[in-house]
């Protein structure tokens, strides 16, 4: 039998992973059998993108911050592995947990695999079927070396099965849905930044842009910003500006394209959830925010050519817009504002108890080792 002195290490490094890990950490805290050690890779190192989340989500601060910072995909992945290995050798965890599809996910899984430490991948089985996306490579490799695979949707289970992965695969629901349910009321009570702007509920558009395929391509970034300016002629547009996006706007000299847009600093989770719930439309290239929009029953235009969250498209509450074409972006925004979907089936993402199911399966797996 296991004891509470046995350790599990959870590796996080980016905003969505903090949100995903919060309910799982809470579930481990209630279970006295294992000690969870949180390792922050430092992939997101801006305070508004990192520190704030641990406070808001009632999480213990990370036991380790690897301080990796930015760099190319190869540099960042390698540096996380180099700094994580001594932590794993020191702590000797029985299991390592990774989330999602970032470089932190891949680096954590590869490092544990080389040390023969079992791996649990939460948010397993997602596929965009576009291997030009670095996230797609991260997902595929992590899934194929993981020992426990926790899927947020039934489609994710099917995706794994088609790749020959059938053992220790669990449909548990989406841990981000757990967080949205848990913190929805708290966001109304404790969100502070909405007092800074004079906006009416359901009377503004919330936008976020951060993916490299949009920010690092001048034409796509220009198209997106011009489309937001056009929307701002009719509805206020609030744009929490990601550090990467701010940097590239300056690099491409596109500052004039922000005229008429309410640009603010990146938001903590509670503030972001508040703005999402009360927007009339969300425009984003974020995988997590697509889902949060769906959970909040707010129509969404996704500035990507494909999405791993196909369930949101089926309901027509989320539509894709080709950022290579400003006309495509404008058309999809107009169409979504005038026809916000036909149905919502939030149950596709579970019952809000995904984190509890994950902890139960982890304990069962470790007991049987």
KETIKOL-657656 format. One record per residue (C-alpha): residue in three letters; x negated, y, z. Coordinates in steps of 0.02 Angstrom, whole numbers, padded with zeros to 5 digits, always signed. Layout:
ALAXYZ ...
This chain:
UNK+00000+00000+00000 UNK-00053+00178-00032 UNK-00081+00308+00103 UNK-00058+00496+00109 UNK-00248+00514+00104 UNK-00255+00454-00075 UNK-00277+00592-00201 UNK-00194+00642-00363 UNK-00268+00783-00466 UNK-00158+00895-00574 UNK-00246+00996-00708 UNK-00167+01161-00766 UNK-00235+01307-00863 UNK-00098+01408-00948 UNK+00065+01496-00904 UNK+00183+01357-00962 UNK+00084+01228-00865 UNK+00104+01324-00702 UNK+00293+01324-00729 UNK+00296+01139-00773 UNK+00187+01088-00626 UNK+00285+01185-00494 UNK+00432+01064-00472 UNK+00316+00914-00482 UNK+00204+00989-00347 UNK+00358+01021-00240 UNK+00411+00839-00260 UNK+00238+00777-00212 UNK+00241+00891-00061 UNK+00401+00808-00001 UNK+00323+00637-00027 UNK+00192+00612+00109 UNK+00108+00468+00019 UNK-00013+00564-00092 UNK-00115+00721-00079 UNK-00101+00824-00238 UNK-00254+00928-00281 UNK-00224+01068-00406 UNK-00365+01112-00526 UNK-00349+01273-00627 UNK-00462+01269-00780 UNK-00459+01458-00800 UNK-00397+01446-00980 UNK-00278+01589-00937 UNK-00376+01707-00826 UNK-00276+01870-00835 UNK-00193+01897-00665 UNK-00021+01925-00743 UNK-00042+01762-00839 UNK-00107+01661-00693 UNK-00117+01714-00509 UNK+00058+01788-00504 UNK+00136+01622-00552 UNK+00068+01525-00404 UNK+00142+01651-00283 UNK+00312+01660-00367 UNK+00329+01473-00390 UNK+00289+01434-00208 UNK+00137+01331-00255 UNK-00018+01300-00153 UNK-00164+01395-00230 UNK-00279+01289-00337 UNK-00411+01195-00239 UNK-00528+01224-00386 UNK-00536+01361-00517 UNK-00657+01309-00653 UNK-00664+01486-00724 UNK-00683+01426-00902 UNK-00614+01579-00990 UNK-00596+01600-01177 UNK-00696+01532-01324 UNK-00671+01428-01480 UNK-00571+01268-01462 UNK-00730+01164-01457 UNK-00816+01280-01333 UNK-00667+01291-01217 UNK-00628+01104-01219 UNK-00810+01057-01191 UNK-00834+01183-01051 UNK-00679+01123-00959 UNK-00743+00943-00972 UNK-00916+00994-00910 UNK-00845+01085-00758 UNK-00706+00960-00720 UNK-00814+00802-00716 UNK-00905+00845-00552 UNK-00736+00881-00469 UNK-00670+00710-00519 UNK-00829+00624-00462 UNK-00818+00712-00294 UNK-00631+00690-00261 UNK-00612+00514-00336 UNK-00425+00531-00375 UNK-00317+00379-00408 UNK-00229+00473-00549 UNK-00249+00630-00652 UNK-00096+00725-00715 UNK-00099+00838-00868 UNK+00041+00942-00944 UNK+00089+00990-01120 UNK-00030+01020-01264 UNK-00166+01146-01223 UNK-00355+01128-01226 UNK-00342+01103-01037 UNK-00228+00953-01070 UNK-00348+00871-01192 UNK-00504+00910-01090 UNK-00426+00842-00930 UNK-00369+00682-01014 UNK-00535+00650-01102 UNK-00636+00679-00944 UNK-00527+00562-00841 UNK-00527+00430-00977 UNK-00718+00426-00982 UNK-00719+00400-00792 UNK-00585+00264-00801 UNK-00460+00367-00701 UNK-00279+00332-00750 UNK-00192+00477-00838 UNK-00011+00535-00829 UNK+00045+00650-00970 UNK+00197+00756-00929 UNK+00288+00821-01084 UNK+00229+00674-01186 UNK+00290+00624-01359 UNK+00324+00794-01435 UNK+00279+00813-01618 UNK+00285+00959-01740 UNK+00209+00846-01876 UNK+00090+00986-01923 UNK-00088+00934-01888 UNK-00151+01107-01935 UNK-00090+01157-01761 UNK-00224+01125-01628 UNK-00083+01087-01505 UNK-00026+00942-01613 UNK-00199+00863-01607 UNK-00205+00889-01419 UNK-00035+00803-01397 UNK-00075+00654-01506 UNK-00246+00617-01430 UNK-00184+00641-01252 UNK-00036+00524-01280 UNK-00146+00388-01351 UNK-00263+00384-01201 UNK-00133+00408-01063 UNK-00072+00270-00948 UNK+00094+00350-00898 UNK+00194+00449-01026 UNK+00337+00557-00964 UNK+00450+00616-01105 UNK+00565+00768-01092 UNK+00685+00709-01229 UNK+00744+00547-01307 UNK+00669+00601-01473 UNK+00499+00608-01389 UNK+00519+00425-01338 UNK+00557+00380-01519 UNK+00406+00477-01579 UNK+00292+00377-01466 UNK+00373+00213-01517 UNK+00341+00252-01700 UNK+00156+00269-01657 UNK+00154+00102-01566 UNK+00159+00175-01390 UNK+00293+00084-01291 UNK+00215+00034-01124 UNK+00244+00145-00971 UNK+00346+00269-01072 UNK+00483+00355-00973 UNK+00623+00473-01026 UNK+00635+00580-00870 UNK+00699+00747-00936 UNK+00611+00914-00945 UNK+00519+00983-00793 UNK+00540+01159-00864 UNK+00728+01132-00849 UNK+00698+01086-00667 UNK+00608+01252-00643 UNK+00741+01353-00735 UNK+00876+01282-00623 UNK+00775+01303-00465 UNK+00720+01482-00495 UNK+00870+01554-00589 UNK+00953+01631-00436 UNK+00786+01683-00363 UNK+00746+01778-00523 UNK+00903+01884-00499 UNK+00862+01918-00317 UNK+00676+01948-00324 UNK+00636+02006-00500 UNK+00565+02181-00489 UNK+00509+02239-00661 UNK+00686+02254-00733 UNK+00705+02408-00625 UNK+00566+02493-00723 UNK+00663+02500-00886 UNK+00834+02572-00922 UNK+00914+02429-01017 UNK+01089+02357-01010 UNK+01120+02172-00986 UNK+01147+02089-01155 UNK+01098+02252-01236 UNK+00916+02223-01285 UNK+00800+02105-01378 UNK+00656+02019-01289 UNK+00504+01976-01396 UNK+00341+01882-01365 UNK+00198+01846-01486 UNK+00040+01752-01440 UNK+00003+01604-01554 UNK-00159+01612-01651 UNK-00075+01579-01819 UNK+00022+01742-01794 UNK-00099+01852-01698 UNK-00256+01809-01796 UNK-00176+01836-01967 UNK-00160+02021-02007 UNK-00016+02001-02129 UNK+00088+01890-02016 UNK+00059+02002-01865 UNK+00102+02157-01966 UNK+00261+02074-02031 UNK+00316+02028-01856 UNK+00285+02201-01785 UNK+00374+02286-01930 UNK+00523+02171-01906 UNK+00529+02215-01721 UNK+00524+02400-01762 UNK+00672+02375-01880 UNK+00770+02287-01742 UNK+00727+02428-01622 UNK+00825+02548-01732 UNK+00984+02460-01672 UNK+00937+02378-01505 UNK+00798+02413-01380 UNK+00654+02290-01402 UNK+00551+02241-01250 UNK+00381+02166-01291 UNK+00275+02098-01146 UNK+00108+02106-01234 UNK-00006+01955-01219 UNK-00192+01999-01200 UNK-00235+01905-01361 UNK-00101+02002-01457 UNK-00157+02170-01387 UNK-00335+02131-01438 UNK-00288+02084-01616 UNK-00172+02234-01639 UNK-00322+02344-01601 UNK-00436+02238-01711 UNK-00319+02256-01860 UNK-00280+02439-01821 UNK-00093+02404-01808 UNK-00056+02516-01658 UNK+00062+02623-01763 UNK+00170+02469-01791 UNK+00221+02473-01607 UNK+00315+02638-01624 UNK+00490+02623-01554 UNK+00453+02460-01460 UNK+00449+02457-01268 UNK+00278+02379-01239 UNK+00249+02316-01061 UNK+00119+02210-00971 UNK+00138+02019-00966 UNK+00273+01966-00844 UNK+00274+01843-00701 UNK+00393+01695-00711 UNK+00537+01771-00612 UNK+00533+01934-00709 UNK+00522+01841-00874 UNK+00667+01728-00827 UNK+00770+01881-00781 UNK+00736+01964-00949 UNK+00772+01803-01043 UNK+00939+01774-00956 UNK+01001+01950-00991 UNK+00940+01977-01170 UNK+01056+01976-01319 UNK+00920+01893-01425 UNK+00746+01821-01397 UNK+00612+01828-01533 UNK+00459+01722-01494 UNK+00326+01602-01554 UNK+00313+01517-01384 UNK+00367+01336-01364 UNK+00414+01362-01182 UNK+00514+01520-01211 UNK+00612+01437-01352 UNK+00671+01311-01223 UNK+00702+01439-01087 UNK+00810+01536-01209 UNK+00909+01377-01240 UNK+00927+01344-01054 UNK+00985+01524-01029 UNK+01109+01511-01174 UNK+01027+01654-01268 UNK+01003+01644-01458 UNK+00822+01635-01514 UNK+00722+01668-01673 UNK+00559+01570-01673 UNK+00416+01645-01773 UNK+00348+01478-01831 UNK+00363+01360-01979 UNK+00410+01212-01869 UNK+00448+01171-01688 UNK+00428+01019-01576 UNK+00593+01066-01490 UNK+00708+01004-01628 UNK+00858+00992-01510 UNK+00869+01181-01502 UNK+00878+01190-01692 UNK+01018+01062-01701 UNK+01130+01178-01601 UNK+01086+01329-01711 UNK+01044+01428-01555 UNK+00865+01428-01615 UNK+00811+01464-01795 UNK+00640+01466-01876 UNK+00575+01619-01966 UNK+00428+01617-02086 UNK+00310+01754-02026 UNK+00228+01757-02197 UNK+00385+01847-02257 UNK+00455+02002-02173 UNK+00617+01972-02268 UNK+00632+01799-02190 UNK+00608+01869-02015 UNK+00736+02008-02043 UNK+00863+01887-02119 UNK+00850+01763-01975 UNK+00864+01900-01844 UNK+01020+01970-01927 UNK+01097+01797-01949 UNK+01063+01748-01768 UNK+01134+01908-01697 UNK+01295+01883-01795 UNK+01310+01693-01774 UNK+01236+01635-01608 UNK+01256+01447-01623 UNK+01394+01319-01620 UNK+01363+01214-01466 UNK+01246+01184-01322 UNK+01200+01015-01250 UNK+01080+01057-01109 UNK+01094+00875-01050 UNK+00972+00830-01188 UNK+00837+00897-01071 UNK+00889+00793-00922 UNK+00984+00824-00761 UNK+00863+00938-00670 UNK+00782+00794-00574 UNK+00637+00756-00693 UNK+00504+00798-00563 UNK+00580+00679-00435 UNK+00585+00538-00563 UNK+00405+00571-00612 UNK+00342+00559-00432 UNK+00440+00398-00405 UNK+00366+00318-00561 UNK+00190+00377-00516 UNK+00206+00296-00344 UNK+00273+00136-00419 UNK+00132+00128-00545 UNK-00005+00158-00417 UNK+00070+00030-00298 UNK+00059-00101-00435 UNK-00121-00065-00485 
